Amino acid sequence: MTDAATKPPPAIEAVMREQALAVGYAPASARDGFAALLDLDHQLASILQSTTEPMIGQMRLTWWYEALEKLDREPVPAHPVLQRLAECVLPGGVRGANLAPMIEGWEALLDDGEPLDDERIARHADMRGGVLFGSVGRLLGQPGTEPLGAAWARADLAQHVSDQATRTRIRAAALSDLDAVLAFKLPRPARGLSGLAVLAREGMRHPDRLPGHPMRAARLAWHGLTGR
């Protein structure tokens, strides 16, 4: 079970362009791997965005879990995301088994009729964002980036939850987490990652500035230059 590559909606394209700018602040040797890991995240997000039946979503996510684990021991399937991971990420010391837990982060959001409680929100943040940023951090030689990723994922989730009370609760926690992790100036090689967190915080502080807004690009550039 594979997912065909399709052109993303304009809003997603704007996010991807911003992320490409953030990737540009990483060392050249890590940029392809950084971008490949973001592609994986978009691929997994698209499963939830395009699936109305939780059982079908679970089946598709299970396929990805198994495919990521198999990257360590079997030929790479003919899927562009998996091929980029094998080419640009695995040589940097990140194994497919290290990435597979991202699936658990997305499974936490499958609509099973139960409320999106704090435990599921935390699991999504840690297993999606923490694993993603931790993997990029390994490519960059920058340990300890998992909390930054968890805060970023929590902030991103806050932008996509329809229930007002739940969104407000996630947003407050995300802002607190982002303020805490961004209070410390990260080394220059990690500013692509911290730049994503800065953009996430900008999105909550200025909801009228959507991805692609020039002020967001300016804020990212300032962070890339100064680390603040």
Secondary structure by P-SEA (a helix, b strand, c coil): cccccccccaaaaaaaaaaaaaaaacccccaaaaaaaaaaaaaaaaaaaacccaaaaaaaaaaaaaaaaacccccccccaaaaaaaccccccccccccccaaaaaaaaaccccccccaaaaaaaaaaaaaaaaaaaaaaaccccaaaaaaaaaaaaaaaccccaaaaaaaaaaaaaaaaaaacccccccaaaaaaaaaaaaaaaaccccccccaaaaaaaaaaaaccc
